[in-house]
Amino acid sequence: MTLSRRGLIARAAASAVAAAVPERLLAATGDAGLFEARVARVQLAPPGYRETEVWTVGGTMPGMALRVPQGGRIARTLRNALPQPTSVHWHGIRIANAMDGVPGLTQAAVESGAAFRYDFVAPDAGTYWYHAHNRSVEQVARGLYGALIVEEAEAPEVDRDEVLILDDWRLDPETGQIAADFDAPHDRSHAGRIGNFVTTNGRYDLSLPVRTNERLRLRLINASNARIFALALSGLDGWTVALDGMPLASPEPVAEAVVLGPGQRADLIVDVTAAEGETAHLARVEDGKGFAQVAFPVAGTAGGVRMTAPGALPPNPRMEVGGLGDALTAQLNMSGGAMGQLDAAVLDGERRSFAQLVEANQFWAFNGTIGMTQAPLLEAARGQTLRLTIVNDTAFPHAMHLHGMHFREVAGDGSLGPLRDTALMLPTETREVAFVADNPGDWLLHCHMLSHAASGMMTWLRVTA
């Protein structure tokens, strides 16, 4: 069976009425220390297509889910059974630099047939994820990622805790296989690799049966290469309680769409308000239209009345950002891409014209330089506060991700926003972020539109002990 591209998308959108039982994230089984990256085949596209070849951890889609208590130890031996070198980045976890998983900066890539031992303590409760960080524009697009959940000592009162990993895939509409155009110049110079087939937990028709008045914790993870998800609630009433793993000071009612750029996460606590026989939805909003991201068919009632509004999650350690008056300051200017103003930039130590950059398939610059520099963007002593002004002088959004630490946005009045590890920067937007350099090592700062990172949008900073 084959479908046109239009038909493929239409089948995915039809998930609003689907009621299939979902495949759940799988806990680790067998050797608790083994973490094997390997090729697998899963039924990703609708029935009638053959299984899609994906790259996974443990053979499932998404990859093996990890759950540990706050302060718990994660010790996993990555065994690489893939045809390319790889590594694992533990996105959002504030861990030792040697465990951060960035080839060329914190470790060597793990060659095919080789292994690497990751061993660290998870200091922060919250919703995190892991993903490949070598040739990530390809390896993440092939599915090499999974959830990492660090549980609070005092969990909120909910009936169920659901992890929802959002992704899009670029599938050949004739075969249902992943398109191998990972270095496409259009993706690298425009919005990034946007897929034509959207899933949650590897399913286009994810459906989770619920009861009226049931309270759920929804852990949302945007694992896509470049898609920005705008998510709305239908038949659900909820609150945002954490962003990028970090608890908010107080829950915020979900009145408008929850927007997640690539790499970002949000924890929602929601009550099912739809009546028995109806279907609630987590809906994806695109071009003013709603599509079912996850369906929640209602059968039965969890109680006669709704629960009271939830309280705040317990704070994680080291969430304060002080010392703003004495902070070390710097500026990061983003330029390039299609419809941009970049006429030349430094590439591999030489200043090159935009025409030469296009020939090299490199399109984006930080402070006039494409890719990693010899010297860090910033160097700070441990404990010093940093203030970084980021200027998006381009025609496209960028999801700026800082490794190893979290930051707060500084508003015009000097107030500080929520603690995050990834900031979604809209075109022509300027933001200032502040953070305490409390984690020694060399840390990556890059755009999580992974095609943009591969074509220039990467830099680094150093925290000295």
Legacy VTK file of the C-alpha trace (Angstrom):
# vtk DataFile Version 3.0
C-alpha trace
ASCII
DATASET POLYDATA
POINTS 465 float
0.000 0.000 0.000
1.241 3.498 -0.793
-0.037 6.957 0.009
0.664 10.373 -1.397
2.275 12.875 0.953
-1.162 14.464 1.391
-2.615 11.076 2.218
0.136 10.278 4.710
-0.500 13.496 6.604
-4.249 12.964 6.472
-3.931 9.517 8.008
-1.886 10.961 10.844
-4.426 13.742 11.448
-7.178 11.139 11.629
-5.778 10.061 15.000
-8.429 12.291 16.589
-10.867 9.385 16.394
-8.423 6.558 17.004
-8.723 4.508 20.174
-5.809 2.052 19.901
-4.079 1.015 23.101
-0.643 2.766 23.136
2.700 1.108 23.371
4.069 2.345 26.702
7.595 3.381 27.430
9.477 0.305 28.553
11.506 0.087 31.721
14.985 -1.372 31.555
15.108 -5.159 31.578
17.881 -7.726 31.602
21.324 -6.254 32.236
20.503 -3.091 34.186
23.824 -1.574 33.162
23.586 -2.105 29.402
22.520 0.682 27.080
22.724 -0.607 23.511
22.297 1.698 20.527
21.177 -0.428 17.594
19.076 -0.603 14.475
15.496 -1.795 14.900
12.284 -1.924 12.909
8.999 -0.546 14.249
5.518 0.037 12.856
5.811 3.795 12.693
3.645 4.585 9.643
-0.026 3.497 9.396
-0.945 -0.145 8.690
-0.283 -1.052 5.103
3.265 0.265 5.242
6.056 -2.074 6.186
7.969 -1.404 9.391
10.290 1.594 9.422
13.981 1.131 10.129
14.945 3.315 13.107
17.929 3.723 15.416
17.087 3.128 19.049
18.400 2.451 22.508
17.215 -1.021 23.452
15.196 -1.718 20.298
12.019 0.199 21.266
10.570 3.478 20.023
11.076 5.675 21.964
14.281 4.235 23.382
14.584 2.647 26.782
13.031 4.897 29.452
15.003 5.552 32.616
13.443 6.433 35.984
15.472 7.147 39.096
14.738 8.915 42.393
16.215 12.359 42.921
19.806 11.881 44.006
19.848 8.423 42.432
22.721 7.079 40.382
22.564 6.374 36.667
25.237 3.916 35.556
24.887 2.718 31.972
27.334 1.232 29.510
26.579 2.523 26.037
27.361 -0.226 23.544
27.345 1.050 19.992
25.918 -1.443 17.503
25.184 1.287 14.931
27.056 1.827 11.650
28.255 5.274 12.871
30.082 6.561 15.947
27.681 7.955 18.529
27.401 9.371 22.055
24.689 10.167 24.588
23.872 13.648 25.870
21.749 13.779 29.017
19.692 16.823 28.126
19.025 19.169 31.048
20.773 17.175 33.761
23.386 19.206 35.650
26.090 16.555 35.832
29.891 16.314 35.686
31.356 17.606 32.435
32.948 14.263 31.498
29.470 12.678 31.362
27.864 15.314 29.109
28.330 13.319 25.894
29.624 15.922 23.412
32.241 14.477 21.030
35.231 16.750 20.603
34.437 18.715 23.754
33.788 16.310 26.645
34.578 12.870 25.175
35.514 11.042 22.002
32.661 9.630 19.949
32.003 5.951 20.672
33.019 4.014 17.576
30.921 1.212 16.102
31.478 -1.920 18.186
32.942 0.052 21.118
31.476 1.034 24.485
31.512 3.944 26.943
30.457 3.990 30.587
28.198 6.824 31.727
28.029 7.091 35.511
26.532 10.054 37.363
24.109 11.145 40.069
20.897 12.921 39.046
20.718 15.956 41.356
17.484 17.488 40.040
13.993 16.032 39.991
12.049 16.574 36.803
11.474 15.614 33.176
14.649 15.201 31.121
15.700 13.179 28.116
18.747 11.682 26.488
19.701 11.731 22.826
22.575 11.143 20.443
25.064 13.991 20.164
27.224 12.806 17.278
25.764 13.572 13.848
22.683 14.418 15.875
20.827 15.892 12.913
20.751 12.350 11.506
20.817 10.170 14.598
18.039 11.987 16.455
16.003 12.054 13.217
16.409 8.272 13.077
15.020 7.945 16.633
18.053 7.730 18.908
16.557 9.184 22.101
14.516 8.339 25.195
13.059 9.762 28.391
14.969 10.296 31.626
12.628 10.877 34.561
13.987 11.890 37.961
11.276 11.461 40.571
10.665 13.834 43.482
10.888 12.550 47.028
7.402 14.038 47.495
5.507 13.463 44.276
2.345 15.456 43.498
-0.988 13.786 44.086
-2.028 12.430 40.685
-3.771 9.310 39.493
-1.293 8.661 36.662
2.056 9.890 35.395
2.360 9.844 31.585
5.520 10.561 29.554
4.700 11.942 26.097
7.608 12.304 23.657
6.612 14.435 20.669
8.409 14.060 17.365
8.037 14.431 13.640
9.584 12.238 11.001
10.432 12.813 7.374
9.100 9.646 5.753
9.144 8.666 2.115
5.394 8.570 1.357
5.898 5.605 -0.976
7.861 3.362 1.391
7.319 4.720 4.903
11.099 4.773 5.404
13.064 7.709 6.836
14.304 10.049 4.117
18.110 10.189 4.179
18.480 13.831 3.106
20.056 14.849 6.417
22.405 17.428 4.882
19.795 19.091 2.666
20.871 22.726 2.089
17.265 23.957 2.322
16.888 22.519 5.832
20.245 23.869 6.935
19.539 27.373 5.625
15.826 27.646 6.479
13.728 26.408 9.421
15.500 23.058 9.837
14.458 19.468 9.163
10.662 19.539 9.487
8.987 16.152 9.156
5.784 15.179 7.369
4.594 12.621 9.934
3.931 13.503 13.589
3.962 11.014 16.474
3.766 10.746 20.235
5.784 7.931 21.788
6.374 6.593 18.287
2.652 6.425 17.428
0.593 8.607 15.109
-2.631 7.505 16.885
-1.704 7.448 20.568
-4.833 6.996 22.684
-4.876 6.808 26.503
-8.183 5.823 28.143
-9.110 8.039 31.116
-11.953 8.696 33.562
-13.832 11.904 34.266
-12.180 13.827 37.152
-9.028 11.750 36.838
-5.863 13.782 37.470
-2.843 13.176 35.215
0.689 14.392 35.174
1.719 14.869 31.547
5.467 15.067 30.948
5.871 16.624 27.503
9.202 16.305 25.654
9.858 17.833 22.231
12.332 15.440 20.589
11.943 16.798 17.062
14.808 18.144 14.986
13.180 21.504 14.324
9.382 21.500 14.761
7.888 23.910 17.285
4.853 22.361 18.977
1.963 24.581 20.104
-0.265 22.413 22.319
-3.767 23.088 23.598
-6.087 21.207 25.957
-9.584 20.050 25.009
-11.716 18.284 27.618
-8.827 18.792 30.048
-8.199 21.565 32.540
-4.640 21.987 33.695
-1.654 23.792 35.118
1.975 24.036 34.083
4.074 23.001 37.081
7.582 22.740 35.582
9.546 23.834 32.510
12.680 22.063 31.291
12.558 19.924 34.413
12.637 22.845 36.844
9.587 23.483 39.088
7.745 26.773 38.801
7.336 28.814 41.981
3.586 28.265 41.662
1.467 26.354 39.124
0.302 28.427 36.148
-3.156 27.688 34.661
-3.018 26.612 31.027
-5.089 29.317 29.353
-3.352 29.400 25.971
-1.233 27.009 23.951
1.851 25.533 25.586
4.718 26.206 23.169
7.694 23.843 23.093
10.726 24.372 20.896
13.042 21.455 20.087
14.614 20.108 23.277
12.180 21.887 25.591
9.940 20.125 28.107
6.876 21.001 30.159
5.177 19.209 33.042
1.404 19.667 33.169
-1.030 18.508 35.821
-4.443 18.142 34.170
-7.915 17.109 35.269
-10.209 15.267 32.877
-13.314 17.434 32.485
-14.806 15.627 29.469
-17.839 13.480 30.246
-18.038 9.718 29.944
-18.287 8.720 26.293
-16.489 11.841 25.078
-12.838 12.138 24.049
-10.472 14.700 25.493
-7.384 15.742 23.539
-3.948 17.159 23.785
-4.199 19.053 20.516
-1.479 20.354 18.220
-2.275 23.784 16.803
-0.968 24.564 13.312
-2.085 27.432 11.065
-5.103 28.021 13.276
-6.268 24.404 13.056
-6.238 21.731 15.745
-4.941 18.193 15.262
-5.043 15.374 17.809
-1.621 14.845 19.296
-2.955 12.470 21.968
-6.533 11.259 22.401
-8.013 10.558 25.835
-11.286 8.584 25.447
-13.334 8.838 28.636
-14.851 5.745 30.237
-16.014 5.910 33.850
-15.580 8.456 36.628
-12.697 8.845 39.068
-14.831 10.574 41.687
-17.839 12.736 42.251
-15.932 16.032 42.411
-12.700 17.433 41.041
-9.621 17.704 43.191
-8.478 21.126 44.384
-5.783 22.981 42.440
-2.312 21.429 42.778
0.460 22.982 44.824
3.948 23.757 43.613
6.460 20.962 43.103
9.336 20.946 45.610
12.217 23.128 44.371
15.445 21.651 43.105
18.758 22.697 44.642
20.655 25.716 43.304
17.752 27.352 41.519
18.624 30.883 42.645
20.430 33.295 40.311
21.984 36.130 42.297
24.867 38.526 41.815
23.358 40.212 38.760
25.004 43.538 39.563
28.513 42.078 39.449
27.869 39.626 36.624
30.274 38.946 33.774
28.569 40.066 30.547
28.799 39.051 26.910
26.731 39.193 23.723
25.912 36.491 21.207
24.811 37.734 17.783
23.091 35.171 15.578
23.221 35.834 11.843
22.870 34.047 8.528
20.385 31.715 6.915
18.085 32.358 4.028
16.776 35.917 3.820
19.458 37.007 6.274
22.037 39.788 6.161
25.205 37.671 6.431
27.618 38.611 3.632
30.726 36.892 5.059
31.896 34.944 8.119
34.908 33.097 9.505
34.923 29.368 8.696
37.853 27.129 9.675
39.907 30.202 10.555
39.371 32.000 7.237
36.967 34.775 6.346
34.778 33.609 3.479
32.073 35.212 1.371
28.478 34.088 1.680
28.781 32.389 -1.713
31.723 30.362 -0.385
29.736 29.507 2.743
26.836 28.267 0.647
29.237 26.075 -1.318
30.468 24.614 1.988
26.829 24.030 3.089
27.375 26.318 6.094
24.852 29.101 6.692
24.818 30.400 10.289
27.254 32.387 12.417
27.662 33.334 16.068
29.503 36.647 16.414
30.700 36.342 12.833
32.141 32.821 13.190
30.676 29.576 11.923
31.018 26.576 14.224
33.245 26.028 17.233
36.011 28.495 18.062
39.412 27.905 19.653
38.602 30.239 22.550
35.354 30.007 24.533
32.616 32.596 24.181
32.921 33.128 27.939
35.307 31.967 30.630
34.235 32.309 34.233
35.345 31.177 37.652
33.083 28.732 39.419
30.321 30.556 41.245
30.422 33.658 39.063
27.160 34.994 37.647
26.992 35.488 33.885
24.653 37.687 31.849
24.413 36.848 28.164
22.517 38.974 25.654
21.370 36.910 22.660
20.394 38.723 19.479
18.513 36.777 16.791
19.289 38.806 13.680
17.814 36.159 11.379
14.488 35.374 9.715
13.980 32.100 11.626
13.403 30.906 15.203
16.195 29.183 17.115
16.059 27.026 20.256
19.199 27.947 22.203
20.308 25.141 24.537
22.924 25.504 27.266
24.597 22.322 28.504
25.436 21.712 32.141
23.523 24.620 33.670
20.138 26.344 33.638
19.445 30.052 33.174
16.747 32.620 33.846
15.621 35.252 31.383
16.153 38.834 32.585
13.138 41.010 31.823
13.340 44.702 31.055
12.421 45.570 34.629
15.165 43.313 35.985
12.852 40.513 37.100
13.825 36.918 36.379
11.839 34.311 34.480
11.609 30.559 35.146
14.742 28.422 35.233
15.295 26.747 31.840
17.986 25.063 29.750
16.572 25.927 26.306
15.243 29.306 25.122
13.073 29.621 22.016
14.247 32.759 20.210
11.865 34.195 17.630
13.085 36.044 14.504
14.632 39.497 15.208
14.198 38.934 18.945
16.726 39.974 21.619
16.833 38.279 25.021
19.094 38.466 28.045
19.676 35.392 30.198
21.527 35.051 33.473
22.971 32.018 35.206
25.447 31.039 37.868
28.518 29.257 36.481
28.456 26.606 39.182
29.437 23.540 37.137
33.132 23.323 36.120
34.039 22.251 32.609
33.678 23.114 28.932
30.005 23.435 28.049
28.279 23.588 24.692
25.816 26.350 23.744
24.004 25.690 20.477
20.791 25.885 18.523
18.640 22.788 19.020
17.252 23.103 15.528
19.805 20.424 14.777
20.343 21.351 11.121
21.255 24.845 12.314
23.803 23.466 14.768
25.313 21.331 12.022
25.614 24.382 9.768
27.280 26.769 12.174
25.242 27.531 15.307
27.543 26.104 17.984
29.811 27.721 20.540
31.051 26.930 24.043
31.934 28.408 27.389
34.328 27.402 30.131
33.793 27.298 33.881
37.047 26.968 35.817
37.279 25.292 39.187
LINES 1 466
465 0 1 2 3 4 5 6 7 8 9 10 11 12 13 14 15 16 17 18 19 20 21 22 23 24 25 26 27 28 29 30 31 32 33 34 35 36 37 38 39 40 41 42 43 44 45 46 47 48 49 50 51 52 53 54 55 56 57 58 59 60 61 62 63 64 65 66 67 68 69 70 71 72 73 74 75 76 77 78 79 80 81 82 83 84 85 86 87 88 89 90 91 92 93 94 95 96 97 98 99 100 101 102 103 104 105 106 107 108 109 110 111 112 113 114 115 116 117 118 119 120 121 122 123 124 125 126 127 128 129 130 131 132 133 134 135 136 137 138 139 140 141 142 143 144 145 146 147 148 149 150 151 152 153 154 155 156 157 158 159 160 161 162 163 164 165 166 167 168 169 170 171 172 173 174 175 176 177 178 179 180 181 182 183 184 185 186 187 188 189 190 191 192 193 194 195 196 197 198 199 200 201 202 203 204 205 206 207 208 209 210 211 212 213 214 215 216 217 218 219 220 221 222 223 224 225 226 227 228 229 230 231 232 233 234 235 236 237 238 239 240 241 242 243 244 245 246 247 248 249 250 251 252 253 254 255 256 257 258 259 260 261 262 263 264 265 266 267 268 269 270 271 272 273 274 275 276 277 278 279 280 281 282 283 284 285 286 287 288 289 290 291 292 293 294 295 296 297 298 299 300 301 302 303 304 305 306 307 308 309 310 311 312 313 314 315 316 317 318 319 320 321 322 323 324 325 326 327 328 329 330 331 332 333 334 335 336 337 338 339 340 341 342 343 344 345 346 347 348 349 350 351 352 353 354 355 356 357 358 359 360 361 362 363 364 365 366 367 368 369 370 371 372 373 374 375 376 377 378 379 380 381 382 383 384 385 386 387 388 389 390 391 392 393 394 395 396 397 398 399 400 401 402 403 404 405 406 407 408 409 410 411 412 413 414 415 416 417 418 419 420 421 422 423 424 425 426 427 428 429 430 431 432 433 434 435 436 437 438 439 440 441 442 443 444 445 446 447 448 449 450 451 452 453 454 455 456 457 458 459 460 461 462 463 464
